[in-house]
Amino acid sequence: MKVFVFGSSLTSTYWNGAATYYRGIYKNLSKLGYEITFAEPDIYARQQNRDADQIDYANVRVYQSPNDIPFLLEEASVSDLVIKHSGVGADDEQLETGVIECRCPGTKISFWDVDAPATLARIRSDAHDPFRQLIPQYDFIFTYGGGPKVLEQYLELGAKACHPIYNALDAETHYPVAPSPELKCDLAFVGHRLTDREARVEEFFFKAAMLAPEMSFILGGEGWAEKSLPPNVRWIGHVASTAHNRVNCSARMVLNINRESMADIGFSPPTRVFEAAGAGACLITDAWTGIEQFFVPGHEILPAACAEEVISWLRHCDRREAAKIGTAMRERALRNHTYELRAAQLHSILQPVIASSPAGVIDNSPVFNEA
């Protein structure tokens, strides 16, 4: 089965939090015999900050937007399935309408929302948003989080079908490694500086650091250069995906902070949660609805409702207890939350598409990378 994908980037995590998700999903779809072409625009200096190993599971097309879009859509139109991810970052509206035009008896189309809370909030605030009219025309709507609220809202907007495909663990890329002395700290948080998350970072990370001046904190991610930091916080800049394991395994505990919109709607564990799980790290997370669907609170993951609770976990869990919690989280992720399982879920949803494709079977021919 040939799948053509428009997404932000498969090759780089630079200002691109969806990269780990894309890699996990499409690598495991490839293992099931799917032939993947992934088109990503050359923007935001991502090609100068590539951090992926050789991508042999997808044919990556780096293109210039908008000039190359018509040619890519023409190529996509002969695929069995065309996927438009949200937040490509350049000419998204053109792609959303263009993908609709790819639809024909032999080609199904899908919108895959990697930021459903933001998409749905935008549509609710603008009755004339052009995407509102496109939703019923897609054969599938997929989301990477959101739970019942997202499903209900998409169905109310006329979606034929809406399926959450949650983030997961790729055990081939996220696993325990030896700690690095230069990254040793009590708590590490890695996240770009985003408007929709900054107030929560102030509460759960910076306030926590000020409440515990005797502890050490590490901050990773872009956008923090001009931020005035507490004296016990050290900023280490952009953390490439290849360095996530070292950071997660060097800190006594790791902190996850959801964006405001995702925390409000719940059921939206970001990739950072599963990256930490893969490393066997003890994870503190800001509290959000649906945590218990993925991990057991207090035993596999440590929810906190405020900075004081973050510090309480830090003060009551020594390294031995933290290691025990991290191990339990890793074991749960390996059992229930791998990208292999997510790809199998997607495969079962796409079975009708496979059955109705011209070939009627999955194409198991080799896939070559042109990037």
C-alpha positions as CSV (number, residue, x, y, z in Angstrom):
1,M,0.0,0.0,0.0
2,K,1.4,3.3,-1.0
3,V,1.0,6.2,1.5
4,F,2.0,9.8,0.7
5,V,2.4,12.1,3.7
6,F,2.7,15.8,4.1
7,G,4.2,16.7,7.5
8,S,6.4,19.2,9.3
9,S,9.6,17.1,9.4
10,L,10.7,13.5,9.7
11,T,14.4,14.4,9.5
12,S,14.7,17.0,12.3
13,T,13.3,17.7,15.8
14,Y,14.4,21.3,15.6
15,W,11.3,23.4,16.5
16,N,9.4,20.2,15.6
17,G,8.0,18.2,18.5
18,A,6.1,15.8,16.2
19,A,9.2,14.3,14.7
20,T,9.5,11.4,17.2
21,Y,5.8,10.6,16.7
22,Y,6.2,10.6,12.9
23,R,9.3,8.4,13.1
24,G,7.7,5.9,15.3
25,I,4.5,5.6,13.3
26,Y,6.0,5.5,9.9
27,K,8.9,3.2,10.7
28,N,6.5,0.6,12.1
29,L,4.0,1.0,9.2
30,S,6.9,0.3,6.9
31,K,7.6,-2.9,8.8
32,L,4.1,-3.9,8.1
33,G,4.8,-3.5,4.3
34,Y,3.6,0.0,3.7
35,E,5.5,2.1,1.2
36,I,5.9,5.6,2.7
37,T,6.7,8.9,1.0
38,F,7.1,11.8,3.4
39,A,7.1,15.3,2.1
40,E,8.5,18.1,4.4
41,P,9.1,21.8,3.6
42,D,12.6,23.3,3.8
43,I,11.8,25.8,6.6
44,Y,12.9,26.9,10.1
45,A,16.5,25.7,9.5
46,R,15.5,22.1,10.1
47,Q,17.6,20.8,7.2
48,Q,20.6,22.5,8.9
49,N,19.7,20.7,12.2
50,R,18.9,17.2,11.1
51,D,19.2,14.7,13.9
52,A,17.8,11.5,12.4
53,D,19.8,8.4,11.6
54,Q,19.5,7.2,8.1
55,I,15.8,7.0,7.2
56,D,15.4,3.7,5.3
57,Y,11.7,3.3,6.0
58,A,10.4,6.3,4.0
59,N,11.2,8.1,0.9
60,V,11.7,11.7,2.2
61,R,11.0,14.6,-0.1
62,V,12.3,18.0,1.1
63,Y,10.6,20.6,-1.0
64,Q,10.3,24.3,-1.5
65,S,7.0,25.7,-0.5
66,P,4.7,26.7,-2.3
67,N,6.4,26.2,-5.7
68,D,6.8,22.5,-5.4
69,I,3.4,21.7,-3.9
70,P,1.5,21.2,-7.3
71,F,4.1,18.6,-8.4
72,L,3.9,16.8,-5.0
73,L,0.1,16.7,-5.1
74,E,0.2,15.2,-8.6
75,E,2.6,12.5,-7.4
76,A,0.5,11.9,-4.2
77,S,-2.7,11.4,-6.3
78,V,-1.6,8.0,-7.5
79,S,-1.1,6.7,-3.9
80,D,-3.5,4.5,-2.1
81,L,-3.7,7.0,0.8
82,V,-2.7,10.6,1.1
83,I,-2.2,12.1,4.6
84,K,-2.1,15.8,5.4
85,H,-0.8,16.4,9.0
86,S,-1.7,19.5,10.8
87,G,1.0,22.1,11.4
88,V,3.2,21.5,8.3
89,G,4.3,25.1,8.9
90,A,4.1,26.4,5.3
91,D,1.0,26.8,3.1
92,D,-1.1,24.5,5.2
93,E,-4.4,25.8,3.7
94,Q,-3.2,25.1,0.2
95,L,-2.2,21.6,1.2
96,E,-5.5,20.9,2.9
97,T,-7.5,21.8,-0.2
98,G,-5.0,20.2,-2.5
99,V,-5.2,16.9,-0.7
100,I,-9.0,16.9,-1.1
101,E,-8.5,17.1,-4.9
102,C,-6.3,13.9,-4.8
103,R,-9.4,11.9,-3.7
104,C,-10.6,9.3,-6.3
105,P,-11.9,5.7,-6.3
106,G,-8.3,4.4,-5.9
107,T,-7.0,7.1,-3.5
108,K,-8.3,7.8,0.0
109,I,-7.5,10.9,1.9
110,S,-6.9,11.7,5.6
111,F,-6.3,14.6,7.9
112,W,-4.0,13.7,10.8
113,D,-4.2,16.3,13.5
114,V,-1.1,16.4,15.8
115,D,-2.5,19.4,17.7
116,A,-6.3,18.8,17.9
117,P,-6.9,21.2,20.8
118,A,-5.5,24.1,18.8
119,T,-7.2,23.1,15.6
120,L,-10.6,22.8,17.2
121,A,-10.2,25.9,19.3
122,R,-9.4,27.9,16.1
123,I,-12.5,26.5,14.3
124,R,-14.8,27.2,17.3
125,S,-13.6,30.8,17.3
126,D,-14.2,31.4,13.6
127,A,-17.4,30.1,12.0
128,H,-15.8,31.0,8.6
129,D,-12.6,29.0,9.0
130,P,-12.1,27.3,5.6
131,F,-11.0,24.0,7.2
132,R,-14.5,23.6,8.8
133,Q,-15.9,22.8,5.3
134,L,-13.2,20.4,4.5
135,I,-13.6,18.0,7.5
136,P,-16.5,16.0,6.1
137,Q,-14.6,15.4,2.8
138,Y,-11.8,13.4,4.4
139,D,-12.1,9.7,4.6
140,F,-10.4,9.6,7.9
141,I,-9.5,12.0,10.7
142,F,-6.7,10.8,12.9
143,T,-5.4,12.6,16.0
144,Y,-2.4,12.0,18.3
145,G,-4.3,12.8,21.4
146,G,-7.4,14.3,22.9
147,G,-9.6,11.5,23.9
148,P,-13.5,11.7,24.0
149,K,-13.7,15.5,23.7
150,V,-11.7,15.6,20.5
151,L,-13.6,12.6,19.0
152,E,-17.0,14.2,19.8
153,Q,-16.0,17.6,18.4
154,Y,-14.7,16.2,15.1
155,L,-17.8,14.1,14.7
156,E,-20.0,17.1,15.4
157,L,-18.1,18.9,12.6
158,G,-19.1,16.2,10.2
159,A,-16.0,13.9,10.2
160,K,-16.8,10.5,8.7
161,A,-14.6,8.8,11.3
162,C,-12.1,10.1,13.9
163,H,-9.5,7.8,15.5
164,P,-7.0,8.8,18.2
165,I,-3.6,7.3,17.6
166,Y,-1.6,8.2,20.7
167,N,2.0,8.9,21.2
168,A,4.1,5.8,22.2
169,L,7.6,4.4,22.9
170,D,10.1,3.5,20.2
171,A,12.3,1.2,22.1
172,E,14.9,1.2,19.3
173,T,15.6,4.9,19.9
174,H,14.7,5.5,23.6
175,Y,16.3,3.2,26.1
176,P,18.5,3.4,29.3
177,V,22.1,4.6,28.8
178,A,24.9,5.4,31.2
179,P,24.4,8.8,32.9
180,S,26.6,11.7,32.0
181,P,28.2,13.5,34.9
182,E,27.8,16.9,33.2
183,L,24.1,16.4,33.0
184,K,23.6,15.2,36.6
185,C,20.8,17.1,38.3
186,D,17.7,16.7,40.5
187,L,15.2,17.6,37.8
188,A,15.4,18.1,34.1
189,F,12.9,19.7,31.8
190,V,13.2,19.7,28.0
191,G,10.8,21.9,26.0
192,H,10.8,24.8,23.6
193,R,9.5,28.1,24.8
194,L,5.9,28.3,23.6
195,T,3.3,30.9,24.5
196,D,0.7,28.1,25.2
197,R,3.0,26.5,27.8
198,E,5.0,29.3,29.3
199,A,2.7,30.0,32.3
200,R,2.8,26.3,33.2
201,V,6.6,26.2,32.9
202,E,6.7,29.2,35.2
203,E,4.6,27.3,37.8
204,F,5.9,23.7,37.5
205,F,9.6,24.3,36.7
206,F,10.8,27.8,37.6
207,K,8.7,28.2,40.8
208,A,9.8,24.7,41.8
209,A,13.4,25.7,41.4
210,M,13.0,28.7,43.5
211,L,11.3,26.7,46.2
212,A,14.2,24.3,46.4
213,P,17.4,26.4,46.1
214,E,19.4,23.4,47.4
215,M,18.6,21.3,44.4
216,S,19.9,21.5,40.8
217,F,17.8,21.9,37.7
218,I,18.5,21.5,33.9
219,L,16.5,23.3,31.2
220,G,16.7,22.2,27.6
221,G,15.0,23.5,24.5
222,E,15.0,26.6,22.2
223,G,13.8,30.1,23.1
224,W,15.1,30.4,26.6
225,A,18.2,32.4,25.9
226,E,16.8,35.7,27.0
227,K,15.0,34.3,30.0
228,S,16.2,35.3,33.5
229,L,16.8,32.0,35.2
230,P,17.0,31.1,39.0
231,P,20.7,30.5,40.0
232,N,20.1,26.7,40.4
233,V,18.8,26.3,36.8
234,R,21.2,25.6,33.9
235,W,20.0,26.0,30.3
236,I,21.6,23.6,27.8
237,G,20.0,24.8,24.6
238,H,18.4,22.6,21.9
239,V,18.5,18.9,22.8
240,A,18.8,16.8,19.7
241,S,16.8,13.5,19.7
242,T,20.1,11.6,19.9
243,A,20.8,13.3,23.3
244,H,17.4,12.6,24.9
245,N,18.5,9.3,26.5
246,R,21.5,10.9,28.2
247,V,19.5,13.8,29.6
248,N,16.7,11.4,30.8
249,C,19.1,9.0,32.4
250,S,21.3,11.6,34.1
251,A,18.6,13.4,36.0
252,R,17.2,12.0,39.3
253,M,13.8,12.9,37.9
254,V,12.4,14.3,34.6
255,L,9.6,16.8,34.3
256,N,6.9,16.8,31.6
257,I,4.8,20.0,31.2
258,N,1.9,19.9,28.7
259,R,0.8,22.9,26.7
260,E,-2.2,24.6,28.3
261,S,-4.6,23.5,25.5
262,M,-3.6,19.9,25.7
263,A,-3.7,19.9,29.5
264,D,-7.3,21.3,29.4
265,I,-8.6,18.8,27.0
266,G,-6.7,15.8,28.5
267,F,-5.8,12.4,27.1
268,S,-2.8,14.0,25.3
269,P,0.5,12.5,26.5
270,P,3.3,14.1,24.5
271,T,6.3,12.3,23.1
272,R,8.4,13.4,26.1
273,V,6.4,11.1,28.4
274,F,7.3,8.0,26.4
275,E,10.9,9.1,25.7
276,A,11.4,9.3,29.5
277,A,9.6,5.9,29.9
278,G,11.9,4.3,27.4
279,A,14.9,5.6,29.3
280,G,13.5,4.2,32.6
281,A,13.4,7.7,34.0
282,C,11.2,8.7,36.9
283,L,8.8,11.2,35.4
284,I,6.9,14.0,37.2
285,T,4.1,15.4,35.0
286,D,1.7,18.3,35.4
287,A,-1.7,16.7,36.1
288,W,-4.2,16.2,33.3
289,T,-7.3,14.1,32.7
290,G,-6.6,10.7,31.3
291,I,-3.2,10.0,32.8
292,E,-4.5,6.8,34.3
293,Q,-5.3,5.5,30.8
294,F,-1.6,5.3,30.1
295,F,0.3,4.8,33.5
296,V,-0.6,4.2,37.1
297,P,-0.3,7.5,39.1
298,G,2.0,7.3,42.0
299,H,3.5,4.0,40.9
300,E,4.5,4.5,37.3
301,I,4.2,8.2,36.9
302,L,4.1,11.1,39.4
303,P,1.3,13.7,38.7
304,A,1.7,17.2,40.3
305,A,-0.9,19.9,40.4
306,C,1.5,22.7,41.4
307,A,5.1,23.6,42.1
308,E,4.8,22.5,45.7
309,E,3.8,19.0,44.6
310,V,6.7,18.8,42.2
311,I,9.1,19.6,45.1
312,S,7.2,17.1,47.4
313,W,8.0,14.3,44.9
314,L,11.6,15.4,44.7
315,R,12.0,15.5,48.5
316,H,10.3,12.2,49.2
317,C,11.7,10.0,46.4
318,D,15.4,9.3,46.6
319,R,17.4,7.9,43.7
320,R,16.5,4.3,44.6
321,E,12.8,4.9,44.8
322,A,12.9,7.1,41.6
323,A,14.7,4.2,39.8
324,K,11.9,1.8,40.9
325,I,9.2,4.1,39.5
326,G,11.1,4.6,36.3
327,T,11.5,0.9,35.8
328,A,7.8,0.3,36.3
329,M,6.9,3.0,33.8
330,R,9.3,1.5,31.2
331,E,7.8,-2.0,31.7
332,R,4.3,-0.6,31.2
333,A,5.3,1.3,28.1
334,L,6.9,-1.8,26.6
335,R,3.7,-3.8,27.3
336,N,1.0,-1.4,26.2
337,H,2.4,1.7,24.5
338,T,4.8,1.0,21.7
339,Y,4.7,2.4,18.2
340,E,4.5,-1.2,17.0
341,L,1.1,-1.5,18.7
342,R,0.0,2.0,17.4
343,A,0.9,1.0,13.8
344,A,-1.0,-2.3,14.2
345,Q,-4.0,-0.2,15.4
346,L,-3.7,2.0,12.4
347,H,-3.3,-1.0,10.1
348,S,-6.6,-2.4,11.4
349,I,-8.4,0.9,10.7
350,L,-7.0,1.0,7.2
351,Q,-7.9,-2.5,6.2
352,P,-10.9,-1.4,4.2
353,V,-8.6,0.9,2.2
354,I,-6.2,-1.9,1.5
355,A,-9.0,-4.2,0.4
356,S,-10.4,-1.6,-2.0
357,S,-7.0,-0.5,-3.4
358,P,-6.2,-1.4,-7.1
359,A,-3.7,-4.0,-6.0
360,G,-5.8,-5.3,-3.1
361,V,-2.6,-6.2,-1.1
362,I,0.2,-4.5,0.6
363,D,3.3,-3.8,-1.6
364,N,6.3,-5.4,0.1
365,S,8.9,-4.1,-2.3
366,P,11.9,-2.3,-0.9
367,V,11.7,1.4,0.0
368,F,14.6,3.7,-0.9
369,N,15.3,7.1,0.7
370,E,16.1,10.0,-1.6
371,A,16.7,12.6,1.0
